[in-house]
Amino acid sequence: LHAARQQLGAAERRESAADARFGDIGPRFERAQAERDQAQRVREDLRVAELEEQGTARDLDRIGRELAEIDTARAELGRVQTEIAPLVEIHVELTRLEALAREEGRRIALLDAARQLEDELARLRERKTRLDQAPVLEEEITLELEKKRRELEDALGRLEAVRTEWVRDRQEAETKLQALRAQYAEARDQRERLVKAGEEGACPTCARPLGGHYRQVLELLDEQIETLRVDGNYYRNRIEQLGEMPETVKVEDERRRTLTQETGALERRLAKCQLGVQELSMVTREISGKEQRITVLRRDLEAIPAGYDAKRHAFLKAEVDRLAPLDAKAARLDAQIAREPQLRREHDAITHRRTGIANTLATLRSRAAVLGFSQPSFEQMREEFDGALSELRAAELAAMSAQGDVQAAQATYKMAEHADAELKRTRDKLDEVLRAKRLHDELDRAYSDIRTDLNLQLRPEISELASSFLVELTDARYSELELDDQYRLTVLEEGVPKPVISGGEEDLANLVFRLAISQMIAERAGQELSLLILDEVFGSLDESRRQNVVELLRRLGDRFEQVIVITHIESVREGMDRVIEVGYDETSGTSRVAVSDGGAAAAASSVVGRIDAAGDLAAALG
């Protein structure tokens, strides 16, 4: 810190000396700068004036050349104007011929259109000649079609009559045959009963005993049966005969088909004639319209002027093409000659301006000679000024750096004092931590000994209680549950450890382990525990083990005042004393709680609760 303060004093003295030197040379350098700026402005004005003098000389030379070119253009323009003198008359005549050429093209187009219309009229008149007979044919075909339709209606009536008679005869024969079959079956049945009953049988008609009339009645039944058989054969043959269409029906059906075809042909001919009549009307209208158009075209053709000369038109166009460049050249020459007055005015103005520039140059050169500015002297003074300024900046930086070193030394001194105090506090805290560590090590050894003793004493008891619960829940399938020193579970089946168990068996082992711990805590406390809560213990168990768990929980009623089971399994409802269902009401967006009695009749001290959905258990229990 002392060395930093000494360095700061030396830097401040250096800064004072540099500032005095800069104060001496600064005003002299400013005056030199002012003189240099004035000399530079004079030189710039002199350079500008010289450039303007050179520009006026170039402008005068350019104008002189253009005036000489104008004299040449004037002579050339006289020759060109003599050659293009007929161009105006040529343009007038060419315009008239172009108008006639357009009319000639229109006349040719109208002639083509007239020829096309005449060709179309010829085709239409020929078509009209063929269609003139369409109305007469339409009337004749209409009368013939009406006659054919009447004949077709008569044929359809006759066909329907003979077909109806044929169908009726066949239906009557089928009905009669069915009735005869029924009578034949009934007569056979009566005869069989009569033969079976014998002479002592009853008469099938009056129900009196036959006695001596037995033979007569039997013969009468045989005659009836034979008659029915003969009649049945007749109607069977009649049905077979009527199965094929009769000849009269075939004839009438063929006549109906022929008349239908002839009627269809006449209808098609009539449709064609009707279309021809319609087309005749349209053709007549088209002929009238086209005749009117031909009249208009002929009138337009007569109105088109004549006198178009195609060769003269081509010659004039060639002349215009030949003289057009000369006309353009004449226009350019005329425009060039028209600039002569403007160029002479520019020449006079530039000459006057050049005289003023010469006077300005003389004045500026006199001022430059009077100033007498020396560039080497100015450069020397600027080097002295830059050296004084650099020394002043270096001295200021050295002073600022020394001031920063002093401040840094002061901050370092304060940090060292603070670090020394912090070191003392850390050492005191370390002593306290070491003392606490020694105490904790002693407690850890004591707790380890206690844990070892408890494991040796409690593990066998917990294993025994859990094994008894496991035997009950599995119907003695598993005989024992062992615990190692880390309280890992091992299930024994007939005294043999089971290396792999299912998820349900694992849940069951964990359940009996927790029940055993709960019972041991209650016994060691010397009083019953008031509450046992089991959450989702039935999910992985089958139905029989679920019932075993319910029965085991009910037997724990003397150790726990309340056993609460939270589950979604509906089948365990019957084993509960009280059921509390919590659901969600989508309409109101709130939870719904319903309380009801279970299916078991147990003491009030052995209540088993049930929650069906997510909710607040405490709120559900009230």
C-alpha positions in Angstrom: 0.0 0.0 0.0 2.9 2.4 0.8 4.6 1.7 -2.5 1.4 2.3 -4.4 1.0 5.7 -2.7 4.6 6.7 -3.7 3.9 5.7 -7.3 0.7 7.8 -7.3 2.7 10.9 -6.2 5.3 10.5 -9.0 2.5 10.1 -11.6 0.7 13.3 -10.4 4.0 15.3 -10.7 4.6 13.9 -14.2 1.0 14.9 -15.1 1.5 18.5 -13.9 4.7 18.9 -16.0 3.0 17.6 -19.2 0.0 19.8 -18.7 2.3 23.0 -18.5 4.1 22.0 -21.7 0.8 21.4 -23.5 -0.5 24.8 -22.3 2.5 26.5 -23.9 2.4 24.9 -27.4 -1.4 24.6 -27.8 -2.2 28.3 -28.7 0.7 28.5 -31.2 -0.5 25.3 -32.9 -4.1 26.7 -33.1 -2.8 29.8 -34.9 -0.8 27.7 -37.3 -3.9 25.6 -38.1 -5.9 28.8 -38.8 -3.2 30.0 -41.3 -3.1 26.5 -42.9 -6.9 26.4 -43.3 -6.9 29.9 -45.0 -4.2 28.9 -47.4 -6.0 25.7 -48.2 -9.2 27.6 -49.0 -7.3 29.9 -51.3 -5.7 26.9 -53.1 -9.1 25.2 -53.4 -10.7 28.3 -54.9 -7.7 28.7 -57.3 -8.1 25.0 -58.4 -11.8 25.5 -58.9 -11.2 28.6 -61.0 -8.6 26.9 -63.1 -11.0 24.0 -63.8 -13.8 26.4 -64.8 -11.3 28.1 -67.2 -10.5 24.8 -68.8 -14.2 23.9 -69.0 -15.1 27.2 -70.8 -12.2 26.6 -73.3 -13.7 23.1 -74.1 -17.2 24.5 -74.4 -16.0 27.2 -76.9 -14.2 24.6 -78.9 -17.4 22.4 -79.0 -19.6 25.3 -80.1 -17.2 26.2 -82.9 -17.3 22.6 -84.2 -21.1 22.5 -84.1 -21.4 25.9 -86.0 -19.1 24.5 -88.7 -21.3 21.4 -88.9 -24.4 23.6 -89.2 -22.9 25.3 -92.3 -22.3 21.9 -93.9 -25.8 20.7 -93.0 -27.4 23.8 -94.6 -25.7 22.9 -97.9 -26.8 19.2 -97.6 -30.4 20.1 -96.7 -30.9 22.0 -100.0 -29.9 18.9 -102.1 -32.1 16.5 -100.0 -35.2 18.8 -100.2 -34.9 18.9 -103.9 -35.0 15.1 -104.0 -37.9 14.6 -101.6 -40.1 17.4 -103.1 -42.6 14.8 -104.7 -43.0 13.0 -101.3 -46.1 15.0 -100.3 -48.0 14.3 -103.5 -47.0 10.6 -103.2 -48.3 10.4 -99.6 -51.7 11.9 -100.7 -52.1 9.4 -103.6 -50.9 6.5 -101.4 -53.5 7.4 -98.8 -56.2 7.3 -101.4 -55.0 4.0 -102.8 -54.8 2.4 -99.3 -58.4 3.4 -98.7 -59.4 1.8 -102.1 -57.3 -1.3 -101.2 -59.3 -1.7 -97.9 -62.5 -1.4 -99.9 -61.2 -3.9 -102.4 -60.5 -6.4 -99.7 -64.0 -5.8 -98.3 -65.5 -6.3 -101.8 -63.6 -9.7 -102.1 -64.8 -10.8 -98.7 -68.4 -9.8 -99.5 -68.2 -11.8 -102.8 -66.9 -14.9 -100.9 -69.8 -14.5 -98.4 -72.3 -14.1 -101.3 -71.0 -17.2 -103.0 -71.3 -19.2 -99.7 -74.8 -17.9 -99.1 -75.9 -18.9 -102.7 -74.5 -22.4 -102.1 -76.3 -22.7 -98.8 -79.5 -21.4 -100.4 -79.2 -24.0 -103.2 -78.9 -26.8 -100.6 -81.8 -25.4 -98.5 -84.1 -25.1 -101.6 -83.3 -28.7 -102.5 -84.0 -29.8 -98.9 -87.3 -27.9 -98.9 -88.3 -29.6 -102.2 -87.9 -33.0 -100.4 -89.7 -31.8 -97.3 -92.7 -30.3 -99.1 -94.4 -33.8 -99.1 -94.0 -34.1 -95.3 -97.5 -32.6 -94.3 -99.4 -34.9 -96.8 -97.4 -38.0 -95.6 -98.1 -37.0 -92.0 -101.9 -37.0 -92.6 -101.8 -40.3 -94.4 -99.6 -42.1 -91.8 -101.8 -40.7 -89.0 -105.0 -42.2 -90.5 -103.2 -45.5 -91.1 -101.8 -45.5 -87.6 -105.2 -44.9 -86.0 -106.6 -47.9 -88.1 -103.7 -50.1 -86.9 -104.3 -49.1 -83.3 -107.9 -50.0 -83.5 -107.0 -53.4 -85.0 -104.4 -53.8 -82.2 -107.0 -53.0 -79.5 -109.4 -55.6 -81.0 -106.6 -58.2 -81.2 -105.7 -57.5 -77.5 -109.4 -57.9 -76.5 -109.7 -61.3 -78.3 -106.4 -62.5 -77.0 -107.4 -61.6 -73.4 -110.7 -63.4 -73.9 -109.3 -66.7 -75.2 -106.4 -66.5 -72.6 -108.9 -65.9 -69.8 -111.1 -68.8 -70.9 -108.0 -71.1 -71.1 -106.8 -70.1 -67.6 -110.4 -70.5 -66.2 -110.7 -74.0 -67.6 -107.4 -75.0 -66.2 -108.2 -73.6 -62.8 -111.6 -75.3 -62.8 -109.9 -78.6 -63.7 -107.3 -78.3 -60.9 -110.0 -77.4 -58.4 -112.2 -80.4 -59.5 -109.2 -82.7 -59.3 -108.4 -81.6 -55.8 -112.0 -82.1 -54.7 -112.1 -85.6 -56.3 -108.8 -86.5 -54.5 -110.3 -85.5 -51.2 -113.5 -87.5 -51.8 -111.5 -90.5 -53.0 -109.3 -90.4 -49.8 -112.5 -90.1 -47.6 -114.2 -93.0 -49.4 -111.1 -95.2 -49.0 -110.9 -94.3 -45.4 -114.6 -95.2 -44.9 -114.2 -98.6 -46.7 -111.1 -99.4 -44.6 -113.0 -98.6 -41.3 -116.0 -100.6 -42.6 -113.8 -103.6 -43.5 -112.1 -103.5 -40.2 -115.4 -103.3 -38.2 -117.1 -106.1 -40.3 -120.8 -106.8 -40.3 -121.2 -105.6 -36.7 -119.9 -102.2 -37.6 -122.0 -99.1 -37.8 -123.3 -97.5 -41.0 -121.0 -94.6 -42.0 -124.1 -92.6 -42.9 -126.8 -93.4 -40.3 -124.5 -94.9 -37.6 -126.8 -97.9 -37.2 -125.5 -101.5 -37.2 -125.2 -102.9 -40.8 -125.9 -106.5 -40.2 -127.2 -108.0 -43.5 -126.6 -104.7 -45.4 -122.8 -105.0 -44.9 -122.2 -106.4 -48.4 -124.4 -103.9 -50.1 -122.8 -100.9 -48.4 -119.3 -102.3 -49.1 -120.2 -102.6 -52.9 -121.7 -99.1 -52.9 -118.4 -97.7 -51.5 -116.4 -99.7 -54.1 -118.6 -98.2 -56.9 -118.1 -94.7 -55.5 -114.3 -95.2 -55.3 -114.2 -96.4 -58.9 -116.2 -93.5 -60.1 -114.0 -91.0 -58.3 -110.9 -92.8 -59.7 -112.2 -92.5 -63.3 -113.2 -88.9 -62.9 -109.8 -88.1 -61.3 -108.0 -89.6 -64.3 -110.2 -87.6 -66.7 -109.4 -84.3 -65.0 -105.7 -85.2 -64.7 -105.6 -85.7 -68.4 -107.6 -82.5 -68.9 -105.0 -80.5 -66.8 -102.2 -82.0 -68.9 -104.0 -81.0 -72.1 -104.5 -77.4 -70.7 -100.8 -77.2 -69.6 -99.8 -76.2 -73.2 -101.1 -72.9 -74.7 -104.1 -73.6 -77.0 -103.8 -73.0 -80.8 -106.4 -70.2 -80.6 -104.4 -68.4 -78.0 -101.2 -68.8 -80.1 -102.9 -67.4 -83.2 -104.3 -64.4 -81.4 -101.0 -63.7 -79.6 -99.1 -63.9 -83.0 -101.7 -61.5 -84.5 -101.2 -59.1 -81.5 -97.4 -59.3 -82.0 -97.6 -58.5 -85.7 -100.0 -55.6 -85.2 -97.7 -54.2 -82.4 -94.7 -54.3 -84.8 -96.7 -52.6 -87.6 -98.0 -50.0 -85.2 -94.4 -49.3 -83.9 -93.2 -48.9 -87.5 -96.0 -46.5 -88.3 -95.3 -44.5 -85.1 -91.7 -44.2 -86.1 -92.6 -43.0 -89.7 -95.1 -40.5 -88.2 -92.3 -39.2 -85.9 -90.0 -38.7 -88.9 -92.8 -36.9 -90.8 -93.5 -34.7 -87.9 -89.8 -33.9 -87.6 -89.8 -33.2 -91.4 -92.7 -30.8 -90.9 -90.9 -28.9 -88.2 -87.7 -28.9 -90.3 -89.7 -27.6 -93.3 -90.7 -24.6 -91.2 -87.1 -23.9 -90.1 -85.7 -24.4 -93.6 -88.3 -21.9 -94.9 -87.2 -19.3 -92.3 -83.5 -19.9 -93.1 -84.1 -19.5 -96.9 -85.9 -16.2 -96.2 -83.1 -15.0 -93.9 -80.4 -15.9 -96.3 -82.2 -14.3 -99.3 -82.4 -11.1 -97.3 -78.7 -11.3 -96.4 -77.8 -11.8 -100.1 -79.8 -8.7 -101.0 -77.9 -6.7 -98.4 -74.5 -8.1 -99.6 -75.3 -7.1 -103.2 -76.3 -3.6 -102.1 -73.0 -3.3 -100.2 -71.1 -4.5 -103.2 -72.7 -1.9 -105.4 -71.7 0.8 -102.9 -68.0 0.0 -102.9 -66.0 2.4 -105.1 -63.9 1.2 -108.1 -60.6 2.3 -109.5 -58.1 0.5 -107.4 -54.7 0.0 -109.2 -52.6 -2.6 -107.4 -49.5 -2.0 -109.5 -49.6 1.8 -108.9 -50.2 1.1 -105.1 -47.1 -1.1 -104.9 -45.0 1.4 -106.9 -46.0 4.3 -104.5 -45.2 2.2 -101.4 -41.7 1.4 -102.9 -41.2 5.2 -103.5 -42.2 6.0 -100.0 -39.9 3.4 -98.6 -37.0 4.8 -100.7 -37.7 8.5 -99.8 -38.4 7.9 -96.1 -34.7 7.8 -95.0 -34.1 11.0 -97.0 -37.1 12.6 -95.3 -35.8 11.6 -91.9 -32.3 12.9 -92.9 -33.9 16.2 -93.9 -35.7 16.5 -90.6 -32.4 15.9 -88.7 -30.6 18.5 -90.8 -33.3 21.0 -90.3 -33.3 20.4 -86.5 -29.5 20.8 -86.5 -29.7 24.1 -88.4 -32.4 25.3 -86.0 -29.9 25.1 -83.1 -27.6 27.8 -84.7 -29.2 30.9 -82.8 -29.0 29.0 -79.5 -25.3 28.0 -80.0 -24.3 31.6 -80.9 -26.0 32.9 -77.7 -24.1 30.2 -75.7 -20.8 31.2 -77.4 -21.3 34.9 -76.3 -22.2 33.9 -72.7 -19.2 31.5 -72.3 -16.8 34.2 -73.7 -18.1 36.7 -71.1 -17.8 34.1 -68.3 -14.2 33.2 -69.3 -13.2 36.9 -68.9 -14.6 36.9 -65.3 -12.8 33.7 -64.5 -9.5 35.2 -65.7 -9.9 38.1 -63.3 -10.7 35.7 -60.4 -7.6 33.7 -61.1 -5.4 36.8 -60.9 -6.9 37.9 -57.6 -6.5 34.4 -56.0 -2.8 34.1 -57.1 -2.1 37.5 -55.5 -3.7 36.4 -52.2 -1.7 33.1 -52.2 1.6 35.1 -52.6 0.7 37.4 -49.7 -0.1 34.6 -47.2 3.3 33.0 -47.4 2.2 29.7 -45.6 5.1 27.1 -45.1 4.0 23.5 -44.9 7.3 22.1 -43.4 7.1 24.7 -40.5 3.5 23.6 -39.9 4.5 19.9 -39.9 7.2 20.5 -37.4 4.9 22.4 -35.0 2.3 19.6 -35.4 4.9 17.0 -34.3 5.7 19.1 -31.2 1.9 19.4 -30.4 1.3 15.7 -30.9 4.3 14.8 -28.6 3.0 17.2 -25.9 -0.5 15.7 -26.2 0.8 12.1 -26.1 2.9 12.9 -23.0 -0.1 14.5 -21.3 -2.4 11.5 -22.1 0.3 9.0 -20.9 0.8 11.0 -17.6 -3.0 11.0 -17.0 -3.2 7.3 -17.6 -0.2 6.7 -15.3 -2.0 8.7 -12.6 -5.2 6.8 -13.1 -3.4 3.5 -13.0 -1.6 4.5 -9.8 -4.9 5.6 -8.2 -6.4 2.2 -9.2 -3.4 0.4 -7.6 -3.9 2.3 -4.4 -7.6 1.4 -4.3 -6.9 -2.2 -5.1 -4.3 -2.4 -2.3 -6.8 -0.9 0.1 -9.4 -3.5 -0.9 -6.9 -6.4 -0.6 -6.0 -5.2 2.9 -9.7 -5.2 3.9 -10.2 -8.7 2.3 -7.2 -10.1 4.2 -8.6 -8.8 7.5 -12.1 -10.3 6.7 -10.5 -13.6 5.7 -8.6 -13.8 8.9 -11.8 -13.3 10.9 -13.6 -15.9 8.8 -10.8 -18.4 9.3 -11.2 -18.1 13.1 -14.9 -18.6 12.9 -14.5 -21.7 10.6 -12.0 -23.3 13.0 -14.4 -22.8 15.9 -17.3 -24.3 13.8 -15.1 -27.2 12.8 -14.4 -28.0 16.4 -18.1 -28.1 17.1 -18.8 -30.4 14.1 -16.1 -32.8 15.2 -17.6 -33.0 18.6 -21.1 -33.6 17.2 -19.6 -36.3 14.8 -18.0 -38.2 17.6 -21.4 -38.1 19.4 -23.3 -39.3 16.3 -20.8 -42.1 15.8 -21.5 -43.3 19.3 -25.3 -43.1 18.7 -25.0 -45.0 15.4 -23.1 -47.8 17.0 -25.7 -47.9 19.8 -28.6 -48.0 17.3 -26.9 -50.7 15.2 -26.6 -52.8 18.3 -30.3 -52.2 19.2 -31.4 -53.0 15.7 -29.5 -56.3 15.7 -31.0 -57.2 19.1 -34.5 -56.3 17.8 -34.1 -58.3 14.6 -33.0 -61.3 16.7 -36.1 -60.9 18.9 -38.8 -59.5 16.6 -38.2 -61.3 13.3 -39.2 -64.7 14.5 -42.4 -63.4 16.1 -43.4 -61.4 13.0 -42.6 -64.4 10.8 -44.8 -66.6 13.0 -47.7 -64.2 13.0 -47.5 -63.7 9.2 -47.2 -67.4 8.6 -50.4 -68.1 10.6 -52.2 -65.4 8.5 -50.8 -66.9 5.3 -52.0 -70.4 6.2 -55.5 -69.1 6.7 -55.6 -67.0 3.5 -54.2 -69.7 1.2 -56.2 -72.6 2.8 -52.9 -74.1 4.1 -51.3 -74.2 0.6 -48.4 -72.1 1.9 -47.2 -73.2 5.3 -44.7 -70.5 6.3 -43.4 -67.0 5.6 -39.7 -66.2 6.5 -37.9 -62.9 6.9 -34.2 -62.3 6.4 -32.2 -59.6 8.2 -33.3 -57.0 5.5 -36.9 -58.1 6.0 -37.2 -59.6 2.5 -40.1 -62.1 2.3 -39.7 -65.8 1.3 -42.8 -68.0 0.9 -42.4 -71.7 1.9 -44.6 -74.3 0.3 -44.6 -77.5 2.4 -41.4 -76.3 4.0 -39.6 -75.6 0.7 -38.8 -72.0 -0.3 -40.7 -71.0 -3.4 -38.2 -69.1 -5.6 -40.8 -67.5 -7.9 -44.2 -66.3 -6.9 -47.0 -64.5 -8.9 -48.0 -60.9 -8.5 -51.1 -61.9 -6.5 -49.0 -64.1 -4.2 -46.6 -61.3 -3.7 -49.4 -58.9 -2.8 -50.8 -61.5 -0.4 -47.4 -62.0 1.3 -47.0 -58.2 1.8 -50.6 -58.1 3.2 -50.0 -60.7 5.9 -46.6 -59.2 6.7 -48.3 -55.8 7.4 -51.1 -57.4 9.4 -48.5 -59.2 11.5 -46.7 -56.0 12.2 -50.0 -54.3 13.1 -51.0 -57.0 15.5 -47.5 -57.1 17.1 -47.6 -53.3 17.6 -51.0 -53.6 19.3 -49.8 -56.4 21.6 -46.6 -54.6 22.5 -48.6 -51.4 23.2 -50.8 -53.2 25.6 -54.0 -51.8 24.0 -56.0 -52.2 20.9 -55.3 -50.0 17.9 -58.3 -48.0 16.9 -57.9 -48.0 13.1 -56.6 -50.3 10.3 -56.8 -49.0 6.6 -56.1 -51.2 3.7 -56.0 -49.7 0.1 -56.6 -51.9 -3.0 -55.5 -55.2 -1.4 -57.9 -57.3 -3.5 -56.9 -56.3 -7.1 -54.5 -59.2 -7.8 -56.3 -62.0 -5.7 -58.7 -64.6 -7.0 -62.2 -64.8 -5.6 -61.5 -67.5 -3.0 -58.5 -65.6 -1.5 -60.6 -62.4 -1.5 -63.1 -64.1 0.7 -60.3 -65.5 2.9 -58.9 -62.0 3.4 -62.4 -60.7 4.3 -62.9 -63.4 6.9 -59.4 -62.7 8.3 -60.2 -59.0 8.6 -63.4 -59.8 10.4 -61.5 -61.9 12.9 -59.2 -58.9 13.6 -62.2 -57.0 15.0 -61.1 -57.8 18.5 -57.8 -56.0 17.9 -59.0 -53.0 15.8 -62.1 -50.9 16.4 -62.3 -50.0 12.7 -61.0 -51.8 9.6 -61.4 -49.7 6.5 -60.9 -51.3 3.1 -60.6 -49.1 -0.1 -61.3 -51.1 -3.2 -63.0 -51.2 -6.7 -63.9 -54.9 -6.4 -67.7 -55.1 -6.3 -67.9 -58.8 -5.1 -66.5 -58.1 -1.6 -69.6 -55.9 -0.8 -71.4 -58.9 0.9 -68.6 -59.2 3.4 -68.8 -55.6 4.6 -70.9 -54.2 7.5 -71.1 -50.8 6.0 -70.6 -49.6 2.5 -69.7 -46.0 1.6 -69.6 -45.3 -2.2 -68.0 -42.2 -3.6 -68.8 -41.3 -7.2 -68.6 -38.4 -9.6 -71.8 -36.5 -10.7 -71.1 -35.2 -14.2 -74.2 -33.0 -14.1 -73.2 -30.9 -11.1 -69.4 -31.6 -11.4 -69.2 -32.6 -7.7 -68.5 -35.8 -5.7 -71.4 -38.0 -4.7 -71.3 -40.0 -1.4 -73.8 -42.8 -0.7 -73.9 -44.8 2.6 -75.6 -48.2 2.9 -75.4 -51.4 4.9 -73.3 -54.3 3.7 -74.2 -57.9 3.4 -72.7 -59.2 6.7 -74.3 -59.2 10.1 -71.4 -58.3 12.5 -70.9 -56.3 15.6 -70.8 -52.5 15.4 -67.1 -52.6 16.5 -66.2 -54.4 13.3 -67.1 -51.9 10.6 -65.5 -52.4 7.2 -65.8 -49.3 4.9 -65.6 -49.3 1.1 -64.7 -46.5 -1.4 -65.7 -47.0 -5.0 -64.1 -43.9 -6.6 -61.4 -41.3 -5.9 -62.4 -39.0 -3.1 -61.7 -37.7 0.4 -61.8 -40.6 2.7 -62.1 -38.5 5.8 -65.1 -36.7 4.3 -66.7 -39.9 3.3 -66.5 -41.4 6.8 -68.0 -38.2 8.3 
